[in-house]
Amino acid sequence: MKRIGYSLLAVLAFAAPAAATVAPNGAFISERIFNDCPSSTLITTNAYPALIQFDDTHLSCFGFANRHAWSFSSDGGASAELFKNRDQFSFGATVVLGGAGDGESGLRLSPWWSPYVDGQFNIRTPDGEIAVFGGRLPFYSFTAAHGISYAKGTPIRLSIDYNPNDVSATNPATIVYTAQIGANVYTSGPLAFDHGNPNEPYGVWGILNDARAGGHAQFRLGNGNDVNVTATWTNIVFEAGPTPTETKSWGKIKADYR
């Protein structure tokens, strides 16, 4: 058995500082993820962090929807940033969904297997539902819990705060959703993640590795009516926190040095 010398014991006595989550410096745009109306006219504005906008007009096609998304980027918008299960961060934006047509928009925190569709903090017209669902995100309905709904053309401030904790059964990651309409602020409080799939190599008890964060827009088609829908994000903010240092039990450390 290998002996553990003084230098290793010193390392154990003084924990290394946590690595910081990468702070984005741009937005990566993904247009026409769903493209059921390829003849529509899409104008995309990317002036991160002040403004991102998808303006889709001539949505007269028959079918389901056009979908677009943006993701935080740390290389100036060339690619989407991949967040780790143990990263800690919060982000938010003021969102407006408008136009003659209907659809949905909001924020995304999407899993590796569905990076631009699942994991939505969603506002929707015409019924006004405000809810979080899909991917790895714990479900929460602001409409059911607080009796609020979204009115087309109204600014709403949405934010997500992710804390990985120990990403363990005893201390799983938690997430807080916040919605603000005018001066009224509504929050989900901390919601715990479940275990996830234990057979995948992306982690458990949190968002999983290779997650992507940003916003989404899904515009319903007019089915013969020449409608337009616009989704806008302004005052986009991202705050990175320290990534918790992974700890090992003394038994595990001894096993590593056998």
C-alpha positions in Angstrom: 0.0 0.0 0.0 1.3 3.5 -0.8 2.0 5.8 2.1 0.3 9.1 2.2 2.9 11.7 2.9 2.8 15.1 4.6 2.2 17.0 1.4 -1.1 15.2 0.7 -2.2 15.7 4.3 -1.6 19.4 3.9 -3.7 19.4 0.7 -6.5 17.7 2.7 -6.2 20.2 5.5 -6.6 23.2 3.3 -9.4 22.9 0.6 -8.6 24.4 -2.7 -10.8 27.4 -3.7 -13.8 26.5 -5.9 -13.5 27.1 -9.6 -15.8 29.8 -10.9 -18.6 29.2 -13.4 -17.8 30.7 -16.8 -19.4 34.1 -17.3 -20.9 34.6 -20.9 -19.8 37.4 -23.2 -22.4 36.9 -26.0 -25.4 35.0 -27.3 -25.5 32.1 -29.7 -28.5 32.2 -32.0 -30.4 29.0 -33.2 -33.0 29.9 -35.9 -35.8 27.7 -37.2 -35.3 24.7 -34.8 -38.9 24.0 -35.8 -39.4 25.3 -39.4 -43.0 24.5 -40.3 -43.3 27.8 -42.2 -40.0 28.1 -44.1 -41.5 30.9 -46.3 -41.9 33.3 -43.3 -39.6 36.3 -43.0 -37.5 36.1 -39.8 -35.5 39.1 -38.6 -33.1 38.4 -35.7 -31.5 41.1 -33.6 -28.6 40.1 -31.4 -27.3 43.0 -29.3 -26.5 41.0 -26.2 -26.9 41.8 -23.4 -29.1 44.8 -24.1 -31.5 43.2 -26.6 -32.2 39.9 -28.4 -35.3 39.7 -30.6 -36.9 37.3 -33.0 -39.5 38.9 -35.4 -41.2 36.3 -37.6 -43.7 37.6 -40.1 -45.9 36.1 -42.8 -46.6 33.0 -40.7 -49.6 32.1 -42.9 -48.5 28.4 -43.5 -50.6 25.5 -42.3 -49.0 23.4 -39.6 -47.6 23.7 -36.1 -44.9 26.3 -35.4 -41.6 28.0 -36.0 -39.2 27.8 -33.1 -36.0 29.9 -32.4 -33.7 30.1 -29.5 -30.6 31.8 -28.1 -28.1 30.6 -25.7 -25.4 32.2 -23.5 -22.0 32.0 -25.1 -18.4 32.5 -23.8 -16.8 32.9 -27.2 -18.7 35.9 -28.4 -21.6 34.0 -29.9 -19.8 31.4 -32.0 -21.2 28.6 -29.9 -23.4 27.9 -26.9 -21.8 27.6 -23.5 -22.0 24.2 -21.9 -22.8 24.3 -18.2 -21.9 21.6 -15.8 -24.0 19.8 -13.3 -22.0 21.4 -10.5 -21.9 25.0 -11.9 -23.7 27.7 -9.9 -25.3 30.6 -11.6 -28.4 32.8 -12.0 -29.8 34.6 -15.1 -32.8 36.7 -16.1 -34.3 39.0 -18.7 -37.3 41.1 -19.3 -39.4 39.3 -21.9 -42.2 40.6 -24.2 -44.2 38.4 -26.5 -46.3 40.4 -29.0 -47.7 40.5 -32.5 -51.0 39.6 -34.2 -50.4 35.9 -33.8 -49.8 33.7 -30.7 -47.0 31.6 -29.3 -44.8 31.2 -26.4 -41.5 32.5 -25.1 -39.3 32.8 -22.0 -36.1 31.4 -20.6 -34.4 28.0 -21.1 -32.2 25.8 -19.0 -32.1 22.8 -21.3 -30.6 19.3 -20.9 -27.9 17.8 -23.1 -30.4 15.6 -24.9 -32.7 18.4 -26.0 -30.5 21.6 -25.9 -32.8 24.0 -27.6 -36.3 22.8 -26.8 -36.8 21.3 -23.4 -36.4 22.9 -20.0 -38.6 26.1 -20.3 -39.6 28.9 -18.1 -42.6 29.7 -20.3 -45.1 32.4 -21.0 -47.8 31.6 -23.5 -50.6 33.3 -25.4 -53.6 33.4 -25.9 -54.3 31.7 -22.5 -51.6 33.5 -20.6 -50.1 30.4 -18.8 -46.9 31.0 -16.9 -45.1 27.8 -16.0 -41.8 25.9 -15.9 -41.5 22.4 -17.3 -39.6 19.9 -19.3 -36.0 18.6 -19.4 -34.5 18.4 -15.9 -36.4 21.3 -14.5 -38.8 20.8 -11.5 -42.3 21.7 -12.6 -43.9 24.8 -11.3 -46.9 26.8 -12.4 -47.2 30.4 -11.5 -50.7 30.5 -12.9 -51.8 27.7 -10.6 -49.8 28.7 -7.5 -50.3 32.5 -7.7 -53.3 33.0 -10.0 -51.3 35.2 -12.5 -51.3 35.0 -16.3 -49.4 36.7 -19.1 -51.0 39.4 -21.3 -49.6 39.8 -24.8 -47.3 42.8 -25.2 -46.7 43.1 -21.4 -43.1 43.1 -20.1 -42.4 40.4 -17.6 -39.2 39.9 -15.7 -38.2 36.2 -15.5 -35.2 34.8 -13.6 -33.7 31.4 -12.8 -31.3 30.8 -9.9 -29.5 27.4 -9.9 -27.6 26.1 -6.9 -25.9 22.7 -7.2 -25.4 22.2 -3.5 -23.8 18.7 -3.3 -25.8 17.2 -6.2 -26.4 14.3 -3.9 -29.4 12.4 -2.6 -29.0 14.1 0.8 -28.3 17.6 -0.6 -29.6 17.8 -4.3 -29.3 20.8 -6.5 -32.1 23.4 -6.1 -33.6 26.0 -8.4 -35.6 29.1 -7.8 -37.9 30.6 -10.4 -39.0 34.3 -10.1 -41.5 36.2 -12.2 -42.1 40.0 -11.9 -45.0 41.8 -13.5 -44.9 45.5 -12.7 -44.1 45.9 -9.0 -45.4 42.4 -8.1 -42.8 39.7 -7.6 -43.6 36.0 -7.4 -41.2 33.2 -6.6 -41.3 29.4 -6.5 -38.9 29.2 -3.6 -36.1 26.5 -3.7 -37.2 23.4 -5.6 -35.1 20.2 -5.4 -34.0 18.2 -8.4 -34.7 14.5 -8.6 -32.2 11.7 -9.2 -32.2 11.6 -13.0 -30.9 8.6 -15.0 -28.2 6.8 -13.1 -26.9 5.1 -16.2 -25.8 8.2 -18.1 -22.4 9.9 -17.8 -23.7 13.4 -17.3 -24.3 13.4 -13.5 -27.4 13.2 -11.3 -29.4 15.3 -8.8 -29.1 18.5 -11.0 -29.2 20.0 -14.5 -26.6 17.4 -15.7 -23.4 18.3 -17.7 -23.6 20.0 -21.1 -26.7 22.0 -20.2 -27.5 25.1 -22.2 -29.1 28.3 -20.9 -30.8 31.2 -22.6 -34.2 31.9 -24.1 -36.7 30.4 -26.6 -39.5 31.5 -28.9 -42.1 29.3 -30.5 -44.6 31.0 -32.9 -47.9 29.4 -33.9 -48.7 29.4 -37.6 -51.6 31.3 -39.0 -53.1 28.4 -40.9 -54.2 30.7 -43.7 -54.0 34.0 -41.8 -51.0 36.2 -42.4 -49.9 36.8 -38.8 -46.7 37.9 -37.2 -45.2 37.1 -33.7 -42.3 38.9 -32.0 -40.3 37.8 -28.9 -38.0 40.3 -27.2 -35.5 40.0 -24.3 -34.0 43.1 -22.8 -31.7 43.8 -19.8 -30.3 40.3 -20.0 -28.2 39.5 -16.9 -26.0 36.5 -15.9 -24.3 36.1 -12.6 -21.8 33.3 -12.1 -21.2 31.7 -8.7 -18.4 29.5 -7.5 -18.5 25.8 -8.4 -18.5 23.8 -5.2 -15.4 21.8 -4.6 -16.0 18.0 -4.8 -15.1 16.3 -1.5 -14.1 12.8 -1.0 -14.4 10.6 2.1 -11.2 9.5 3.9 -12.0 6.0 2.8 -12.2 7.0 -0.9 -8.9 8.9 -0.7 -7.1 5.9 0.8 -8.6 3.7 -1.9 -7.3 6.1 -4.6 -3.7 5.7 -3.2 -3.7 1.9 -2.9 
